[in-house]
Amino acid sequence: MKAKLIIVLLSLSVVGNANAISASYRSQLEKSGCTQVTDGNGTCDIHKSKRENMKHHHAELAPAERTIDQAVAGKKLSEVVPLLVANGWEQDDNAPLEFVSKEGVRMILDVNQSNDQVQGVNLK
């Protein structure tokens, strides 16, 4: 029993950190504005600058923004909030007109304060 315990303890002391990333990869992530997740899923290119990646990100969001805009424009805020929550958007506690998707996309509702109607959305 003692021999097994000693073997386990010795093997644990030899095992290094397998999750660390290299300094050069970390530098590429910082320069590109990417994360390991966005680099891994292909939504961000570590060989491009932050500005280039942001342009690409905004270009991808434009069709989604138009689709959501068509679905909610002209509706009362009291109708839109439950609709967004039911479709997976989480309302930001600190900003009631902002929602965040599971993918990390932020939506800001443009609301006419006089009649409480949603005029459009902005995705970031």
Phi and psi in radians as a Rosetta constraint file:
Dihedral C 1 N 2 CA 2 C 2 CIRCULARHARMONIC -1.122 0.35
Dihedral N 2 CA 2 C 2 N 3 CIRCULARHARMONIC -0.629 0.35
Dihedral C 2 N 3 CA 3 C 3 CIRCULARHARMONIC -1.122 0.35
Dihedral N 3 CA 3 C 3 N 4 CIRCULARHARMONIC -0.733 0.35
Dihedral C 3 N 4 CA 4 C 4 CIRCULARHARMONIC -1.122 0.35
Dihedral N 4 CA 4 C 4 N 5 CIRCULARHARMONIC -0.720 0.35
Dihedral C 4 N 5 CA 5 C 5 CIRCULARHARMONIC -1.111 0.35
Dihedral N 5 CA 5 C 5 N 6 CIRCULARHARMONIC -0.731 0.35
Dihedral C 5 N 6 CA 6 C 6 CIRCULARHARMONIC -1.135 0.35
Dihedral N 6 CA 6 C 6 N 7 CIRCULARHARMONIC -0.725 0.35
Dihedral C 6 N 7 CA 7 C 7 CIRCULARHARMONIC -1.101 0.35
Dihedral N 7 CA 7 C 7 N 8 CIRCULARHARMONIC -0.771 0.35
Dihedral C 7 N 8 CA 8 C 8 CIRCULARHARMONIC -1.094 0.35
Dihedral N 8 CA 8 C 8 N 9 CIRCULARHARMONIC -0.813 0.35
Dihedral C 8 N 9 CA 9 C 9 CIRCULARHARMONIC -1.106 0.35
Dihedral N 9 CA 9 C 9 N 10 CIRCULARHARMONIC -0.718 0.35
Dihedral C 9 N 10 CA 10 C 10 CIRCULARHARMONIC -1.140 0.35
Dihedral N 10 CA 10 C 10 N 11 CIRCULARHARMONIC -0.736 0.35
Dihedral C 10 N 11 CA 11 C 11 CIRCULARHARMONIC -1.179 0.35
Dihedral N 11 CA 11 C 11 N 12 CIRCULARHARMONIC -0.612 0.35
Dihedral C 11 N 12 CA 12 C 12 CIRCULARHARMONIC -1.199 0.35
Dihedral N 12 CA 12 C 12 N 13 CIRCULARHARMONIC -0.595 0.35
Dihedral C 12 N 13 CA 13 C 13 CIRCULARHARMONIC -1.286 0.35
Dihedral N 13 CA 13 C 13 N 14 CIRCULARHARMONIC -0.383 0.35
Dihedral C 13 N 14 CA 14 C 14 CIRCULARHARMONIC -1.530 0.35
Dihedral N 14 CA 14 C 14 N 15 CIRCULARHARMONIC -0.497 0.35
Dihedral C 14 N 15 CA 15 C 15 CIRCULARHARMONIC -1.157 0.35
Dihedral N 15 CA 15 C 15 N 16 CIRCULARHARMONIC 2.251 0.35
Dihedral C 15 N 16 CA 16 C 16 CIRCULARHARMONIC -1.666 0.35
Dihedral N 16 CA 16 C 16 N 17 CIRCULARHARMONIC -3.076 0.35
Dihedral C 16 N 17 CA 17 C 17 CIRCULARHARMONIC -1.402 0.35
Dihedral N 17 CA 17 C 17 N 18 CIRCULARHARMONIC 1.947 0.35
Dihedral C 17 N 18 CA 18 C 18 CIRCULARHARMONIC -1.519 0.35
Dihedral N 18 CA 18 C 18 N 19 CIRCULARHARMONIC -0.134 0.35
Dihedral C 18 N 19 CA 19 C 19 CIRCULARHARMONIC -1.722 0.35
Dihedral N 19 CA 19 C 19 N 20 CIRCULARHARMONIC -0.034 0.35
Dihedral C 19 N 20 CA 20 C 20 CIRCULARHARMONIC -1.250 0.35
Dihedral N 20 CA 20 C 20 N 21 CIRCULARHARMONIC 2.594 0.35
Dihedral C 20 N 21 CA 21 C 21 CIRCULARHARMONIC -1.875 0.35
Dihedral N 21 CA 21 C 21 N 22 CIRCULARHARMONIC 2.724 0.35
Dihedral C 21 N 22 CA 22 C 22 CIRCULARHARMONIC -1.292 0.35
Dihedral N 22 CA 22 C 22 N 23 CIRCULARHARMONIC 2.803 0.35
Dihedral C 22 N 23 CA 23 C 23 CIRCULARHARMONIC -1.133 0.35
Dihedral N 23 CA 23 C 23 N 24 CIRCULARHARMONIC -0.642 0.35
Dihedral C 23 N 24 CA 24 C 24 CIRCULARHARMONIC -1.194 0.35
Dihedral N 24 CA 24 C 24 N 25 CIRCULARHARMONIC -0.685 0.35
Dihedral C 24 N 25 CA 25 C 25 CIRCULARHARMONIC -1.157 0.35
Dihedral N 25 CA 25 C 25 N 26 CIRCULARHARMONIC -0.728 0.35
Dihedral C 25 N 26 CA 26 C 26 CIRCULARHARMONIC -1.036 0.35
Dihedral N 26 CA 26 C 26 N 27 CIRCULARHARMONIC -0.737 0.35
Dihedral C 26 N 27 CA 27 C 27 CIRCULARHARMONIC -1.109 0.35
Dihedral N 27 CA 27 C 27 N 28 CIRCULARHARMONIC -0.743 0.35
Dihedral C 27 N 28 CA 28 C 28 CIRCULARHARMONIC -1.077 0.35
Dihedral N 28 CA 28 C 28 N 29 CIRCULARHARMONIC -0.714 0.35
Dihedral C 28 N 29 CA 29 C 29 CIRCULARHARMONIC -1.079 0.35
Dihedral N 29 CA 29 C 29 N 30 CIRCULARHARMONIC -0.772 0.35
Dihedral C 29 N 30 CA 30 C 30 CIRCULARHARMONIC -1.132 0.35
Dihedral N 30 CA 30 C 30 N 31 CIRCULARHARMONIC -0.773 0.35
Dihedral C 30 N 31 CA 31 C 31 CIRCULARHARMONIC -1.179 0.35
Dihedral N 31 CA 31 C 31 N 32 CIRCULARHARMONIC -0.568 0.35
Dihedral C 31 N 32 CA 32 C 32 CIRCULARHARMONIC -1.562 0.35
Dihedral N 32 CA 32 C 32 N 33 CIRCULARHARMONIC -0.262 0.35
Dihedral C 32 N 33 CA 33 C 33 CIRCULARHARMONIC 1.358 0.35
Dihedral N 33 CA 33 C 33 N 34 CIRCULARHARMONIC 0.204 0.35
Dihedral C 33 N 34 CA 34 C 34 CIRCULARHARMONIC -1.554 0.35
Dihedral N 34 CA 34 C 34 N 35 CIRCULARHARMONIC 2.896 0.35
Dihedral C 34 N 35 CA 35 C 35 CIRCULARHARMONIC -2.040 0.35
Dihedral N 35 CA 35 C 35 N 36 CIRCULARHARMONIC 2.969 0.35
Dihedral C 35 N 36 CA 36 C 36 CIRCULARHARMONIC -1.048 0.35
Dihedral N 36 CA 36 C 36 N 37 CIRCULARHARMONIC -0.643 0.35
Dihedral C 36 N 37 CA 37 C 37 CIRCULARHARMONIC -1.179 0.35
Dihedral N 37 CA 37 C 37 N 38 CIRCULARHARMONIC -0.857 0.35
Dihedral C 37 N 38 CA 38 C 38 CIRCULARHARMONIC -1.189 0.35
Dihedral N 38 CA 38 C 38 N 39 CIRCULARHARMONIC -0.558 0.35
Dihedral C 38 N 39 CA 39 C 39 CIRCULARHARMONIC -1.184 0.35
Dihedral N 39 CA 39 C 39 N 40 CIRCULARHARMONIC -0.747 0.35
Dihedral C 39 N 40 CA 40 C 40 CIRCULARHARMONIC -1.170 0.35
Dihedral N 40 CA 40 C 40 N 41 CIRCULARHARMONIC -0.643 0.35
Dihedral C 40 N 41 CA 41 C 41 CIRCULARHARMONIC -1.589 0.35
Dihedral N 41 CA 41 C 41 N 42 CIRCULARHARMONIC 0.035 0.35
Dihedral C 41 N 42 CA 42 C 42 CIRCULARHARMONIC 1.468 0.35
Dihedral N 42 CA 42 C 42 N 43 CIRCULARHARMONIC 0.126 0.35
Dihedral C 42 N 43 CA 43 C 43 CIRCULARHARMONIC -1.525 0.35
Dihedral N 43 CA 43 C 43 N 44 CIRCULARHARMONIC -0.057 0.35
Dihedral C 43 N 44 CA 44 C 44 CIRCULARHARMONIC -2.536 0.35
Dihedral N 44 CA 44 C 44 N 45 CIRCULARHARMONIC 2.464 0.35
Dihedral C 44 N 45 CA 45 C 45 CIRCULARHARMONIC -1.927 0.35
Dihedral N 45 CA 45 C 45 N 46 CIRCULARHARMONIC 2.039 0.35
Dihedral C 45 N 46 CA 46 C 46 CIRCULARHARMONIC -1.235 0.35
Dihedral N 46 CA 46 C 46 N 47 CIRCULARHARMONIC -0.175 0.35
Dihedral C 46 N 47 CA 47 C 47 CIRCULARHARMONIC -1.609 0.35
Dihedral N 47 CA 47 C 47 N 48 CIRCULARHARMONIC 0.012 0.35
Dihedral C 47 N 48 CA 48 C 48 CIRCULARHARMONIC -1.908 0.35
Dihedral N 48 CA 48 C 48 N 49 CIRCULARHARMONIC 2.889 0.35
Dihedral C 48 N 49 CA 49 C 49 CIRCULARHARMONIC -1.396 0.35
Dihedral N 49 CA 49 C 49 N 50 CIRCULARHARMONIC 2.937 0.35
Dihedral C 49 N 50 CA 50 C 50 CIRCULARHARMONIC -1.017 0.35
Dihedral N 50 CA 50 C 50 N 51 CIRCULARHARMONIC -0.746 0.35
Dihedral C 50 N 51 CA 51 C 51 CIRCULARHARMONIC -1.078 0.35
Dihedral N 51 CA 51 C 51 N 52 CIRCULARHARMONIC -0.787 0.35
Dihedral C 51 N 52 CA 52 C 52 CIRCULARHARMONIC -1.113 0.35
Dihedral N 52 CA 52 C 52 N 53 CIRCULARHARMONIC -0.707 0.35
Dihedral C 52 N 53 CA 53 C 53 CIRCULARHARMONIC -1.170 0.35
Dihedral N 53 CA 53 C 53 N 54 CIRCULARHARMONIC -0.646 0.35
Dihedral C 53 N 54 CA 54 C 54 CIRCULARHARMONIC -1.162 0.35
Dihedral N 54 CA 54 C 54 N 55 CIRCULARHARMONIC -0.711 0.35
Dihedral C 54 N 55 CA 55 C 55 CIRCULARHARMONIC -1.034 0.35
Dihedral N 55 CA 55 C 55 N 56 CIRCULARHARMONIC -0.806 0.35
Dihedral C 55 N 56 CA 56 C 56 CIRCULARHARMONIC -1.084 0.35
Dihedral N 56 CA 56 C 56 N 57 CIRCULARHARMONIC -0.740 0.35
Dihedral C 56 N 57 CA 57 C 57 CIRCULARHARMONIC -1.081 0.35
Dihedral N 57 CA 57 C 57 N 58 CIRCULARHARMONIC -0.788 0.35
Dihedral C 57 N 58 CA 58 C 58 CIRCULARHARMONIC -1.180 0.35
Dihedral N 58 CA 58 C 58 N 59 CIRCULARHARMONIC -0.623 0.35
Dihedral C 58 N 59 CA 59 C 59 CIRCULARHARMONIC -1.120 0.35
Dihedral N 59 CA 59 C 59 N 60 CIRCULARHARMONIC -0.641 0.35
Dihedral C 59 N 60 CA 60 C 60 CIRCULARHARMONIC -1.205 0.35
Dihedral N 60 CA 60 C 60 N 61 CIRCULARHARMONIC -0.572 0.35
Dihedral C 60 N 61 CA 61 C 61 CIRCULARHARMONIC -1.375 0.35
Dihedral N 61 CA 61 C 61 N 62 CIRCULARHARMONIC -0.359 0.35
Dihedral C 61 N 62 CA 62 C 62 CIRCULARHARMONIC -0.982 0.35
Dihedral N 62 CA 62 C 62 N 63 CIRCULARHARMONIC -0.859 0.35
Dihedral C 62 N 63 CA 63 C 63 CIRCULARHARMONIC -1.095 0.35
Dihedral N 63 CA 63 C 63 N 64 CIRCULARHARMONIC -0.686 0.35
Dihedral C 63 N 64 CA 64 C 64 CIRCULARHARMONIC -1.130 0.35
Dihedral N 64 CA 64 C 64 N 65 CIRCULARHARMONIC -0.693 0.35
Dihedral C 64 N 65 CA 65 C 65 CIRCULARHARMONIC -1.077 0.35
Dihedral N 65 CA 65 C 65 N 66 CIRCULARHARMONIC -0.764 0.35
Dihedral C 65 N 66 CA 66 C 66 CIRCULARHARMONIC -1.097 0.35
Dihedral N 66 CA 66 C 66 N 67 CIRCULARHARMONIC -0.738 0.35
Dihedral C 66 N 67 CA 67 C 67 CIRCULARHARMONIC -1.106 0.35
Dihedral N 67 CA 67 C 67 N 68 CIRCULARHARMONIC -0.828 0.35
Dihedral C 67 N 68 CA 68 C 68 CIRCULARHARMONIC -1.145 0.35
Dihedral N 68 CA 68 C 68 N 69 CIRCULARHARMONIC -0.710 0.35
Dihedral C 68 N 69 CA 69 C 69 CIRCULARHARMONIC -0.995 0.35
Dihedral N 69 CA 69 C 69 N 70 CIRCULARHARMONIC -0.790 0.35
Dihedral C 69 N 70 CA 70 C 70 CIRCULARHARMONIC -1.129 0.35
Dihedral N 70 CA 70 C 70 N 71 CIRCULARHARMONIC -0.566 0.35
Dihedral C 70 N 71 CA 71 C 71 CIRCULARHARMONIC -1.333 0.35
Dihedral N 71 CA 71 C 71 N 72 CIRCULARHARMONIC -0.513 0.35
Dihedral C 71 N 72 CA 72 C 72 CIRCULARHARMONIC -1.980 0.35
Dihedral N 72 CA 72 C 72 N 73 CIRCULARHARMONIC -0.302 0.35
Dihedral C 72 N 73 CA 73 C 73 CIRCULARHARMONIC -1.068 0.35
Dihedral N 73 CA 73 C 73 N 74 CIRCULARHARMONIC 2.323 0.35
Dihedral C 73 N 74 CA 74 C 74 CIRCULARHARMONIC 1.549 0.35
Dihedral N 74 CA 74 C 74 N 75 CIRCULARHARMONIC -0.138 0.35
Dihedral C 74 N 75 CA 75 C 75 CIRCULARHARMONIC -1.593 0.35
Dihedral N 75 CA 75 C 75 N 76 CIRCULARHARMONIC 2.714 0.35
Dihedral C 75 N 76 CA 76 C 76 CIRCULARHARMONIC -1.195 0.35
Dihedral N 76 CA 76 C 76 N 77 CIRCULARHARMONIC 2.555 0.35
Dihedral C 76 N 77 CA 77 C 77 CIRCULARHARMONIC -0.995 0.35
Dihedral N 77 CA 77 C 77 N 78 CIRCULARHARMONIC -0.644 0.35
Dihedral C 77 N 78 CA 78 C 78 CIRCULARHARMONIC -1.142 0.35
Dihedral N 78 CA 78 C 78 N 79 CIRCULARHARMONIC -0.382 0.35
Dihedral C 78 N 79 CA 79 C 79 CIRCULARHARMONIC -1.512 0.35
Dihedral N 79 CA 79 C 79 N 80 CIRCULARHARMONIC -0.627 0.35
Dihedral C 79 N 80 CA 80 C 80 CIRCULARHARMONIC -1.279 0.35
Dihedral N 80 CA 80 C 80 N 81 CIRCULARHARMONIC -0.728 0.35
Dihedral C 80 N 81 CA 81 C 81 CIRCULARHARMONIC -1.012 0.35
Dihedral N 81 CA 81 C 81 N 82 CIRCULARHARMONIC -0.897 0.35
Dihedral C 81 N 82 CA 82 C 82 CIRCULARHARMONIC -1.093 0.35
Dihedral N 82 CA 82 C 82 N 83 CIRCULARHARMONIC -0.586 0.35
Dihedral C 82 N 83 CA 83 C 83 CIRCULARHARMONIC -1.107 0.35
Dihedral N 83 CA 83 C 83 N 84 CIRCULARHARMONIC -0.788 0.35
Dihedral C 83 N 84 CA 84 C 84 CIRCULARHARMONIC -1.156 0.35
Dihedral N 84 CA 84 C 84 N 85 CIRCULARHARMONIC -0.765 0.35
Dihedral C 84 N 85 CA 85 C 85 CIRCULARHARMONIC -1.089 0.35
Dihedral N 85 CA 85 C 85 N 86 CIRCULARHARMONIC -0.709 0.35
Dihedral C 85 N 86 CA 86 C 86 CIRCULARHARMONIC -1.140 0.35
Dihedral N 86 CA 86 C 86 N 87 CIRCULARHARMONIC -0.418 0.35
Dihedral C 86 N 87 CA 87 C 87 CIRCULARHARMONIC -1.712 0.35
Dihedral N 87 CA 87 C 87 N 88 CIRCULARHARMONIC 0.324 0.35
Dihedral C 87 N 88 CA 88 C 88 CIRCULARHARMONIC 1.662 0.35
Dihedral N 88 CA 88 C 88 N 89 CIRCULARHARMONIC 0.025 0.35
Dihedral C 88 N 89 CA 89 C 89 CIRCULARHARMONIC -1.475 0.35
Dihedral N 89 CA 89 C 89 N 90 CIRCULARHARMONIC 2.448 0.35
Dihedral C 89 N 90 CA 90 C 90 CIRCULARHARMONIC -1.907 0.35
Dihedral N 90 CA 90 C 90 N 91 CIRCULARHARMONIC 2.213 0.35
Dihedral C 90 N 91 CA 91 C 91 CIRCULARHARMONIC -1.287 0.35
Dihedral N 91 CA 91 C 91 N 92 CIRCULARHARMONIC 2.366 0.35
Dihedral C 91 N 92 CA 92 C 92 CIRCULARHARMONIC -1.332 0.35
Dihedral N 92 CA 92 C 92 N 93 CIRCULARHARMONIC 2.163 0.35
Dihedral C 92 N 93 CA 93 C 93 CIRCULARHARMONIC -1.110 0.35
Dihedral N 93 CA 93 C 93 N 94 CIRCULARHARMONIC -0.552 0.35
Dihedral C 93 N 94 CA 94 C 94 CIRCULARHARMONIC -1.528 0.35
Dihedral N 94 CA 94 C 94 N 95 CIRCULARHARMONIC -0.294 0.35
Dihedral C 94 N 95 CA 95 C 95 CIRCULARHARMONIC -2.426 0.35
Dihedral N 95 CA 95 C 95 N 96 CIRCULARHARMONIC 1.678 0.35
Dihedral C 95 N 96 CA 96 C 96 CIRCULARHARMONIC -1.104 0.35
Dihedral N 96 CA 96 C 96 N 97 CIRCULARHARMONIC -0.291 0.35
Dihedral C 96 N 97 CA 97 C 97 CIRCULARHARMONIC -1.693 0.35
Dihedral N 97 CA 97 C 97 N 98 CIRCULARHARMONIC 0.170 0.35
Dihedral C 97 N 98 CA 98 C 98 CIRCULARHARMONIC -2.041 0.35
Dihedral N 98 CA 98 C 98 N 99 CIRCULARHARMONIC 2.467 0.35
Dihedral C 98 N 99 CA 99 C 99 CIRCULARHARMONIC -2.300 0.35
Dihedral N 99 CA 99 C 99 N 100 CIRCULARHARMONIC 2.659 0.35
Dihedral C 99 N 100 CA 100 C 100 CIRCULARHARMONIC -2.222 0.35
Dihedral N 100 CA 100 C 100 N 101 CIRCULARHARMONIC 2.338 0.35
Dihedral C 100 N 101 CA 101 C 101 CIRCULARHARMONIC -1.494 0.35
Dihedral N 101 CA 101 C 101 N 102 CIRCULARHARMONIC 2.954 0.35
Dihedral C 101 N 102 CA 102 C 102 CIRCULARHARMONIC -1.103 0.35
Dihedral N 102 CA 102 C 102 N 103 CIRCULARHARMONIC -0.456 0.35
Dihedral C 102 N 103 CA 103 C 103 CIRCULARHARMONIC -1.454 0.35
Dihedral N 103 CA 103 C 103 N 104 CIRCULARHARMONIC -0.092 0.35
Dihedral C 103 N 104 CA 104 C 104 CIRCULARHARMONIC 1.650 0.35
Dihedral N 104 CA 104 C 104 N 105 CIRCULARHARMONIC 0.122 0.35
Dihedral C 104 N 105 CA 105 C 105 CIRCULARHARMONIC -1.356 0.35
Dihedral N 105 CA 105 C 105 N 106 CIRCULARHARMONIC 2.325 0.35
Dihedral C 105 N 106 CA 106 C 106 CIRCULARHARMONIC -1.781 0.35
Dihedral N 106 CA 106 C 106 N 107 CIRCULARHARMONIC 2.297 0.35
Dihedral C 106 N 107 CA 107 C 107 CIRCULARHARMONIC -2.023 0.35
Dihedral N 107 CA 107 C 107 N 108 CIRCULARHARMONIC 2.299 0.35
Dihedral C 107 N 108 CA 108 C 108 CIRCULARHARMONIC -2.029 0.35
Dihedral N 108 CA 108 C 108 N 109 CIRCULARHARMONIC 2.166 0.35
Dihedral C 108 N 109 CA 109 C 109 CIRCULARHARMONIC -1.465 0.35
Dihedral N 109 CA 109 C 109 N 110 CIRCULARHARMONIC 2.368 0.35
Dihedral C 109 N 110 CA 110 C 110 CIRCULARHARMONIC -1.713 0.35
Dihedral N 110 CA 110 C 110 N 111 CIRCULARHARMONIC 1.911 0.35
Dihedral C 110 N 111 CA 111 C 111 CIRCULARHARMONIC -2.046 0.35
Dihedral N 111 CA 111 C 111 N 112 CIRCULARHARMONIC 2.324 0.35
Dihedral C 111 N 112 CA 112 C 112 CIRCULARHARMONIC -1.343 0.35
Dihedral N 112 CA 112 C 112 N 113 CIRCULARHARMONIC 1.956 0.35
Dihedral C 112 N 113 CA 113 C 113 CIRCULARHARMONIC -1.163 0.35
Dihedral N 113 CA 113 C 113 N 114 CIRCULARHARMONIC -0.448 0.35
Dihedral C 113 N 114 CA 114 C 114 CIRCULARHARMONIC -1.253 0.35
Dihedral N 114 CA 114 C 114 N 115 CIRCULARHARMONIC -0.604 0.35
Dihedral C 114 N 115 CA 115 C 115 CIRCULARHARMONIC -2.144 0.35
Dihedral N 115 CA 115 C 115 N 116 CIRCULARHARMONIC 0.094 0.35
Dihedral C 115 N 116 CA 116 C 116 CIRCULARHARMONIC 1.094 0.35
Dihedral N 116 CA 116 C 116 N 117 CIRCULARHARMONIC 0.487 0.35
Dihedral C 116 N 117 CA 117 C 117 CIRCULARHARMONIC -1.699 0.35
Dihedral N 117 CA 117 C 117 N 118 CIRCULARHARMONIC 2.466 0.35
Dihedral C 117 N 118 CA 118 C 118 CIRCULARHARMONIC -1.378 0.35
Dihedral N 118 CA 118 C 118 N 119 CIRCULARHARMONIC 2.189 0.35
Dihedral C 118 N 119 CA 119 C 119 CIRCULARHARMONIC -1.666 0.35
Dihedral N 119 CA 119 C 119 N 120 CIRCULARHARMONIC -0.433 0.35
Dihedral C 119 N 120 CA 120 C 120 CIRCULARHARMONIC 3.066 0.35
Dihedral N 120 CA 120 C 120 N 121 CIRCULARHARMONIC -3.060 0.35
Dihedral C 120 N 121 CA 121 C 121 CIRCULARHARMONIC -2.368 0.35
Dihedral N 121 CA 121 C 121 N 122 CIRCULARHARMONIC 2.713 0.35
Dihedral C 121 N 122 CA 122 C 122 CIRCULARHARMONIC -2.203 0.35
Dihedral N 122 CA 122 C 122 N 123 CIRCULARHARMONIC 2.252 0.35
Dihedral C 122 N 123 CA 123 C 123 CIRCULARHARMONIC -1.839 0.35
Dihedral N 123 CA 123 C 123 N 124 CIRCULARHARMONIC 2.446 0.35
